[in-house]
């Protein structure tokens, strides 16, 4: 399957992940991204994704990005958060990914968890893969 847009996969019940999804959707002025969550059929049926990763995932036309690589890519495409991109980039990737993983593993404790997946609005649904 040849995809035309990059796909961001996020945790649909994580409050922080949903807030990040809404932020990216709002700031993706060129509509580069499509979205789905880890609870979706797209995620479960995509055998190329490393499902052992506890991470936001970006599938580009030629690679799959995890952890800080995914975050930096999203921020670069949306042309925002230059300070955060700079902070992540000054550390070796294994260090920034270490801290990313601490947050990812504890995201429900730090930010909370929804009982059900986020329901996209009509505008968001146009860019959502089920």
Buried (B, 14 or more C-beta within 10 A) or exposed (E): EEEEBBBBBBBBBBBBBBEBBBBBBEBBEEEBBBBBBBBBEBBEEBEEBEEEBBBBBBBBEEEBBBBBBBBBBBBEBBEBBEEEBEEBEEEEBEEBBEEBBEEBEEBBEEBEEBEEBBEBEEEBEEBBBE
